[in-house]
Amino acid sequence: MKKARMSHHKVEGVNQEECCVLCRQSEDDPALFGEKVTLKEPKLSAHYFCLLTACGVQQGGEEHEGVSGFLVKDIHQEVRRSSRLACSLCKKKGACVGCNVSSCRKKAHYPCGRKLKFISQFTESFPSYCSDHSPSQTACVSADLSLPQSCSVCLDSIEPVLGYSVLKCPSCHHSWFHRACVQRQAHSAGLFFFRCTLCSNKEDFQQEMLRMGIYIPERDASWELETNAYSDLLEVYEHCDASTCLCNDGRTHSYTSGWFEVIRCRLCGSTGTHRKCSGLKVDATDWACSGCTQATDGRASLATTPQGRQRKSQLSKRQLTPISSKSRLLSGGSPEQILQALGPQLRPLSVTLEVEGDQALSAGLELVRKPDFDPTHTLSVRFKDSLQTTFPSSLQDSEMAKEHFLKLLVQQIHDSEVFEGPEGSKNLALDSKALRDDLYFDAGCLLALSLVHGSPVGFFSHALFQCLFNYPPNQPLSVKHMTPYTHFTCQVSGIADAETLDDVKDVMEESWEFMELAGCNRPIGSLQEREALVEDLVSFMMITRLQLPLQRFREGLQTLGVFDQVQLFPAVFLGVLCDTAVRLTAQTVDQIFTVNFSEQEERLSREKAVVPFWRDFLQDCEDGKTSISLQDLLRFSTGSEDLPVSALLPPPSISFLHPPAQSSRIRKRKGGLFPQSKPASKHLLLPISSSYQAFKSSMEQVISHHVHLLPTQSS
């Protein structure tokens, strides 16, 4: 069987010892496959990229050991491991590159993965993603509406549709290029010279290219590593350019000193003269040619020379370190796990936020607009009203106050001028004052903070999600995605719903101002052309005119790395940003609480009898058979009315209140036991009751009283 497998991989006319042991390919293109290293003893060849992206091999040695730090025994072990895995493209064994999403089973050889549009990120743990789970780039948001028609690297024509083969600069949005071109540029320029060819942005450009699977070698540019690459810079100009040369040995002769030493222009350095030929003193070193003298209006001698400044070497670079990303890209998982993984960025240092009444948005804007605002600081919230009286004691607990603040904040952003559209399905609105105040950026920043701190959002429309994150990728928007019942939506709908060509022309004539504004006032000759017109109008309304708001909103969502995570896992976050909070049921509330029983048997038997009362009470709350709701109960117990996006921390728990050792007559006079809560620790204490009616009555009395004391959203 081994021989059969080996023969299956043979390539005619190629020495098998020259083939990479992992991909069984003989290509030697360092820009596309990494350097191919061949060891003489033992006889082994491997591509560097195949080793970096292989799932089961690590660099266990020093850089000079094995193949660039990959030990031979580890490489052979990876070959054995992958020998059982079939490639999704060629169907041959040895597929060592797998999709980093745990639920995905796609595997490939590295060269086959390129054909299948796999994206391998050459940073941190070197993850790879198949075409279904790979990161994508959003559409162009430049103020220049025209899309580029040529690659900014090779200058050949390019189809301006973002995808695996076409990438763009994240800063200027004008520079678009083929993937193969920018990879060769990175291979040539190296870490220190790789930047956008148009705007010269380096940091953001390199981070985005790493995210999109471009390998950037940590070395100087190839042109600086060539032997004698700058030897011509060591040659000095030695030629007398005086109108009459007095040197008997000619203009190109220069003595080491004296009258016939050639000195150069101290400004341009590209013109020279013998001292004698220009009437200078025998020890003169300060001379300027006629061209530089004219250019400086005869004041060339007044210019200072930087002789005392130390010349910086071209190779004097900072120490080689991995490129740091502003927001660490995390591995996949549920949105709760991803957002919780962003939490460790928060530092113990906290900032206290005072909220006047229920003005959460005003307080949030004041916070993020401070010059020293740091999103990694933890939040401490305190409510007060205009009369300087404090809110109910339940909001004196910092954790509960923060949860209440975040809930109010998200609702007030939802209702602000930044958004428009139906309740719970909002699009971005175009508001000149919001643009002037940069409210779009602030709203994005506050929503990112809310998500990381555990407050749900859930009111984006699917169209807004697509405009922000290009998911589903490259899908055209339609009239149904526009904000309903607006003037412009009605005009576009009139064109889309027209049954005849004459009706289309009539609507277009009535809406000529809008057509001119959108750049779509063109003659229509058929109903098929009408479809393209409608698509252009929708694109203008949803994307073109909102380019600046969309861009600033994206940049705000970048806070704490939230935007990067959503862009990397859009399908995971679609339900988080576009759907409302999970509907509470008796079962979901019961499941989030952990019941802590006593160890004493006498108490244990009483506590177990109360658990059915608790579950019956939850069901009555869901069915509307009590005076309180499940939201009221959850708010009393944990301080939150809904299950937040990131799970409740600490996990909610239940213990029990036992009656003190006293007579039943005294207990009766006091009215029995009542539930207690500790929202900061998410702990609920249930009363020990003899009947369900007594349990239900005590729960309703306390929780109703608690709810009436708390401020409502409408207050």
N, C-alpha and C positions, 0 to 999 in steps of 0.2 A: 504493500500500500504506500510506503514512503517513496519508493521509486516512481510509482505512478503519479503521486502528487508533485514530485519534483519535475518530472518530465512535462507535466501539464503547464508549468510556468516557463519552460525554456523558450527563448527567442532565437529564431534562426539567425546565424551569422554573428551572434554576440557571445563573447566569452562570459560564461556564467559567473566567473570570479569578479568581473567588472560590474555586475548587477548589484543593486542595493538589496541587502538581505531581507528588508522589510517589504518593499514595494515591488521587487524583482524587475525594476526598470533600470536601463543603463544611461539614461539622459544625465548630462552633466551641465546643468544651467543653474549657477549659484543664485541668480535672482529669483527663480521660480521654485527650486527644490532645495536651496541651501547648498553649501559646499559638499561635494561628494568626497569622502575620505576613504582611502584604500589602505588597509594594513597588510604588510607583507607577512607578518607572523603574529597570530594566525592569519590566513588569507581571508579577508573580510572587507566588504565595501558597504557604505551606508550613506544615505543623504542626511544632512543635518536636520532638515525640516521633518523628515520621517521620524527621526528620533525624538524631536521636541514634541511632536503631536501624538506619538504613540501613547496609548492609555496605560500601558503596564510597565514602563521603564523610566527610571529616574537617573539623574546625574549623580552617581555614587562616588565618583573619583574627582581628582583635580583636573584642571583644564588640559594638562599635558598627558593625562592617562587615557588609555582606550581611544575612543572617538570623541574628541572634545569633551571629555569628562564622563562619557557613557562607557562603563566597563564592559569588556567583551562578554563576560559571563552573564551580565544583565541583558545584553543585546540578544544572546542566544536564548535566554529564558523568555524574552518577549516574542521571539520568533516561534518558540514552541507554543506559547499561549495563543498567539494569533493564528496558528496553523489550523485551528478548528473553526475559525470565523470566516464566513463567506462575505465577499465584497458585494455591496448593493448594485454596483455597476457591471463589473466584469464577471461576477459570480464565482471568481476563483478564491481559494483560501488565502489566509494571511492578512485579512483586513484588520489593521491595528489601530485605526482612527475611528472613534465612536462619537456619536452625538452626546453632548454633556448633559442633556435633559434626561433624567433617570428613566422616564417612561418611554423614551424613544429607543428603538432597537436598530437604527440604521448605522452601518459600519462600512468602511471603505479603506482601500489603500490611499495614501496621501495624494498621488497623482490622479487617481480615480475620483477622490473627494473634490478636487478642483473642478473636474468635469461635472460633478453632481452639485456644484455650487455650495460646497461646504465652506464655512468660514472658520478658520483657526486663528485664535487670538494669541499672539506671541508675547504674553506677559503673565505674571503670577503663576497660575497652575497650568497654563497653556491649554485652555479648553477649546473644543471644536463644536460647531453647531451645524446641523443639516439645514437644507434650504427651508424646511418648515419652521425651524426654531431659531434661525440665524437673525442677528440684529439687522435693522434696516435704517435708512436715512429718510428724513422728512423732505417734503417738496420744497422747492426754492421759495425763499421769503424775501428776496432782495427788492429794494425799491425800484430797480430796473425790471420792467415787466418782461423784457425779451429774454428768452432762454438761450444759453450758449449753443452754438452749432459746431464747435470744434473742441477737441481735447487740448487743454492748456499745457500739456506736456509734449505730445507729438505733433499737435496742430492739425491732425487729420480730422475729418468730419466725425461727429458724434451724435447719436440720437439722444436728445435730452430727456431721458426717462431713467430715473434712479432705479438701480437694481444691483445685482451681483457684479455685473461687468462695468457699470458706470457709477462713479462716486463723485462727491463734491466736497469743497472746503466748507467747514462749519462756520467760518467767520465771515468771509466776504460773499459766499453763495454764488459768485460769478465764475469761480474756477471749477470746472467739471473735467473729468479725465477718465480714461480707461483704467481699469484695475491693473492690467498688466503694465501699463505705462508708469503709474505711480509706484508700483512695486519696484520697477527697475530704477526709478528715480531715487527711491529710498535706499536701495542696495548701493547705488553709486554715491549718494550724498552722505550716508551715515547719520548717526544721531545728532551731530553738531551742525550739520548744514541742511538737513531735511526740513523743508518748509513749503508753504503754499507758493506756487510760481507767480501768482498775481499780487496777493496782499502781503506776502512774506510773513504771515502769522506762523509761529513755530509751536508754542505750547499747546494751544487748543487743537491745532491741525494734527500734531503728532498723536495726541490722545484719541482723536476721532479715527485716525488711520489705524491705530492699534486695535480699537474697538471693532473696526470693519475688516480686520484680518490682514493688515499689511505688516510685514516684518521689517523692523528698523534695526540694522546692526549697530551695536554699541561700539563704534569706532569712528575715526576721522574719515573725511571724504576720500574716495579712492584717488582723486587727483592730487591729494596732499601726501599720499603714501607712495607715490611713484618715485623711483630713484632719480635724484637730481631734478626733481620737478620744478624747483625754484632756482636752479643754478644761474639762470639768466639774470635773476635779481641781484646776484653777487657781482655782476659785471658793472663797472662804473663807466661813465661817459668820459672818454679821453680824446678830444678833438678840438683843435683851435678853430673857432668860428669868426675870428676877427677879420675885418675887411682886407687887411694886409698882414700876412703872417711873416714874422721876422726870424723864425727858427730855421736854421740851415738844414736840419734833419727832417723838416716837413711838419705839416699840421697834426699828424697822428703821433708825434713823438712827445713824450712827457718825462722830464727829469723828476727826481724825488724831491727836489727843492730848488730854489733860486728863480731866476728870471724866466726860465723856459719850463717850469712846472705848469701843467694844465690845471686850472681851477674851474669849478663849475658854478653856474648860476645858483645862488643860495635859495632861490624861490622855486624854479622849475627843475633844476638839475639836469636838463636836457640840452644845455648849451654850455660851451666852454671857451676858454681863452688862455694863451700864455700871458703871464704878467707883463712881459715886455711889449707884447703886441697891443695891449690895451692901455699902456701907460700907467700901470699900477706900481705900487711900491714893492720892493723885493720880498717883503714879509706879509703882503696883503692876502687875506683869506675871504674878505667880505666883498663880493661883487655880484651885480645883477645884470642880466642881459638887457638889451634894448627893448625887447618885447615886454618883459615884466616891468621895466621902468615906465613904459607907456601905459600899461594896464593899471599901474598904481599911481598915475598922475605924477610921476617923478619922485614918489616917496618910498621907493622900494627899500632904501637903506634904513628907513624907520621901522620896518617890520622886524619883530623879534623872532629869534630862531629857537626852536625847541631842542637845543642841544643838550640841555640838562635833563630832558625827559627820557626815561628809560623806554627803549623800544620793546613793545610787547611781542612775544613770539607768536607766530601763527598757530603753533601747536600747544600754546599754553591754555589748556582747557580745564574746565572744572572736572572733578573726579568722576569717573564713570559710575553712575548710579542708575537704578531702574527709574523709568519715568513715573513720577507720582501722579496718580489720577485724583482730581478733586472729589470725585465720588466713586468709591470702590465698587466695581462691578461684582455682584454676588452671584452665587450659583442659584439655580432655579428652585422652585418650591411653591408653597401657597403664598398668597399676598401677606398673610399674617406673619409667616416665617421671614419673608424678605424684608418687611417693614421693621420687624423686631430686630433683624440683623443690622439695620441702620441705626438702631437705638444706641449702641455703645459709643457712637460719635459724641453723644451728649455728655458733657463734663459735669462733675459735681458742683462747680461754681454755678449759682443760680442768679436769676434776675427777677426782682419783685415787680409785678405788674398790678397797678391799682386801676380797677374798673369802676367808672362812675355810673351808678345805676346799672342798666343793662346795655350800655354802650360798648359792647365787646369789639366791634369793628374799629371804632375810633381809638380804643386802647391798643388794639393790635397794630394799626397803622402808625401810631405814635412810637410803638416799640421798634418796628422794622425800619423806620426812617431815622432813627438815632444814628449819628456818625459812628458810634462804637458798638453798634448792634452785632452780636455774635450768635448765629443760630444754634451753636453747640451748647449754649448755656441752658440749663434746665429752667423751667418756668415755675414761679411761685406767684399765685394769683390771690388778690384780696379785693372783695367787693365793698363798695360804700355808695351811699346815695348823696344827693346834693346837699342834704342837711347834715352830712357827716355822721349819720347814724349807720351802724353796720347792718348787714343783711342777717337773716336768721342764723342761729348757731350752727345749723347743719352745713352752712357755707363758710364757716370759720376754719374748717379743716381744709388744709391747702390742697390735698388731692381732689377732694370733692369740688372745691372752688375751681380748680383747673379744668376738670371735666365739664362743669357747667359753663365755664367761659368758652371752651372750645366748641361746645354744642351751639351756643349763641353765635359765636364767630362764624361758623360754617353757614348757619342759617342767614345771617346778615350779609355775608358775601353772596349767597344764593340770591338774595333780594336786591342786591346793589345794582348800580347802573352799568356795571361791567357785563352783566348777563341779560339775555332776553329770551322769551319763549315760554312754553307751558311749564307748569309746576313740575319739578323733578326731571326735566329734560331740556336743559338750558344750552343755548348757543352763545358765543361771544357777541356782544353788541358793540357798535361803533359809536363812541362818545368822545367828543373833542376835549371836554374838560377832563375826563378820565385819562386821556392820552397826555394832556398837558401836565397833570399831576402824577403821571406814571403809575396810575392805580392798577393797571393790568399786571405789572411786575409785582406790586405789593400783594395783590390778591393771590397770585400764583405762589409767592413765598409763604403767605399765611396758610394756604391750603396744604402745602408741603409739610409745614410744621404740624398742622393738625393731624395729618395722616401718620407721621412718625410718632406723635404723642398719643395716638390711639383713637382719634375721633373720626367717624365715618364721613365721607363726602357724598357720593352716590347721586349727584344731580346733573352730571354732564349728559348731553345728548350724544347719541352714537355718531352724529355728524361732527360734533366738536372733537370727540375722541379721535376720529379719523383724520381731521385736519391737524391735530396736534401730534399724533404719533404714526400717521400713515398706516393705520390698521383698520380694516383689511387693506393690504398693500395695493397702491395704485388703482383703487376702485373709483370710478367716477361718481360724483354726488348727483342726486336727482332733486326734483322740485319738492318731494316729500321731506327732504332734509332741511329745507329752509324754514325759518321761523314763520309759523302760520299767521294768517290774517293781517300781515303787514302790507303796505301799499305796493312795494316792489314784488313781494311774493304773489300778490294777485295779478300783477302784470305778467310775470313769468308764467303763472298758471294759465292765464288767458291764451298765451301763445302755445303752450303745451297741449291745451285741451281743444284748440281750434280744429274743426273737422275738415275744413277745406282750405285750399291755398289762399283764396280770397279773404277768408276769415283771419288767417294768419297775418296777411298784409294789413288788414284793417286794424288789428290790435297793435301791430308794429307802428303804424302811422299815429295812433293815439298815444303811444308811449315813446315817441321819437327822442324826447329829452333823455329818458333812461337809456335808450339804445345808444345814443351818442356818448353818454357818460361811461357805459360799459365797453365802448369801442366795438359794438356789434351792429351798427346801423348799416347793414349791407343788404343787397337784394337777395331774395329767397325765391328759387325757381321750382322747388318741389317740397313735398312734405318730408322727404328724407333729409334735405338740407335744414329743415325746421328742427330736427332732432339735435343736430350739431349746434345749432344756434341756442337752443334751450340749455344744452350742456355748458356752453360758453358763458351764458348768463348766470347759471347757478354757480359756476366756478368763480366768476367775478364777484358775486355777492358773498360767497362763503369763504373765499381764500384771498383773491387779489386785493379787494378793498380792506381786508382785515389783516394784511401782512404784518404791519407793525404791531397791532394788538396781539396777534398770535405769537410773534417773536418775543415780545416782552413777557407775555404770560408763560411761554416755555422757559425763559430764563429765570423767572420767579420760581417755577416748579423745580428748577435745578437745585434748589436749596436742600442741603443734606443728601444730595444724590438721588432724590425721588424720581426726577424726570428720566435719568439714565436707566433706572430699574424698570420703569413702565415701558420705556422704549425697547428694552431688551426682552421683556416678557409681556407684550401687550395683551395677549389672550388671557393671561392670568389676571391682569388688572382691569379688564373690561368691565367685569361685574362690580368691581370696587368703586369705580368712578362713574359708571353709567346706571347702576341699579340702586334702588333705595336700600336702606338697612334691612337686614334679615328679619322677617316677621317673627315676632315672639310667639311661642306656643308653650303650653304647660310642659311638654316634653323637653324642649330646648332649655328652659329655665331650670328644670330639675337636673338636667345633665351637667350644667356648669357648676353646680354646688357639690362639694364633697362633704359627706356627713361624718362627723367625728363623734364616736360613741365613747361613753365612759367605760372604765375597766371594771368597776364594781357591778356585780351581777344584779343587785337590787335596782340600781339606777339604770342599768342597761335594758332591763325588761320594760321600764317605763318609757325610755327613749324610743325603743323600737315600736312601741304602741303609737307614738306621736307621728312617726314617719308617714303612715297612711293618711293621717289628718293633713299633713303638709301637702301631699300629692293631690288629695281631694280638693284642697283649697286652691292649688294652682289650676286645676281643671275648672273650678267654679269661676276663677278670675278670667280664664279664657272664654268661658261660655257666657260671661256677663251676669253671673248669678251673685256677685258681690258688689259692694260699693266702690271697690278699687280695681285697677287694671293690673295686668302683668308689668306694664311700664312703671306704674306706681310702686309695685313691690320691688322691682329691680332697682329703682331709684333709691328707695329706702335702704336696701341692703348694700348696694355698691356705689351709689352716687351717679349711676348712668341709667338712662331710660332705654337704651338700645345696646345690642351687642356690638362693641367697637370693632374696627377693622383689625387692629392688633389685639390679641386676646387679653382679657382682663388679668392684670397683674397687681398684687398676688392673686392666685386662684381663689375664687369665692368658696367659703366653707360655712358649715352649720354646726353649732353645738347646742346645748339644751340648758334651760333655766329650771332648776328644781326648787320646789317650795322649801322655805326654811323649816326647821323643826319647831313648829308652834301649833296651837290648836286650830282645828278647822273653823271655829267660830271667828277667830281673829282673821284668818285667810278670807273668810266670807265677807267680813266687814271691809277689808281692803279691796275686795273685788277681784281677787285672783291675780295671777301673774300676767305680765304683758311682754311682748317680744322686744328685743333690743338689737341695735345694729352698731357696727363699727365700720363705717364706709372706708376709712383709710386702709384698713386691713382686709376689707371685703368679707367681714365676718358677721353672721346673723345668728342670734340666740333665740331659739324657739321655746315658748313656754310649755311646761309639762301640764297637760290638761286631761281631765277625765272623760270628756266627750268632744265630739267634733264641733258641736254648736258653741261650746265654751272657747275652743281653740279659734274658731272662725271669728267670733265676736271680739276677742282680744286683738287678733291680727288687724281687723277692720278699724277698730278704734284708734290704734296707735298709728297705723300707716296713713289713714285719712287725715289725722291731725298733722302728721309730718308733711303731707302733700300740700295742705292748705297754707302752711307756713312758708313754703318755697316760692320764689318768684316764678311766674310762668313766662313763656316765650313772648306772649303778647303784651306783657306788662312793660 
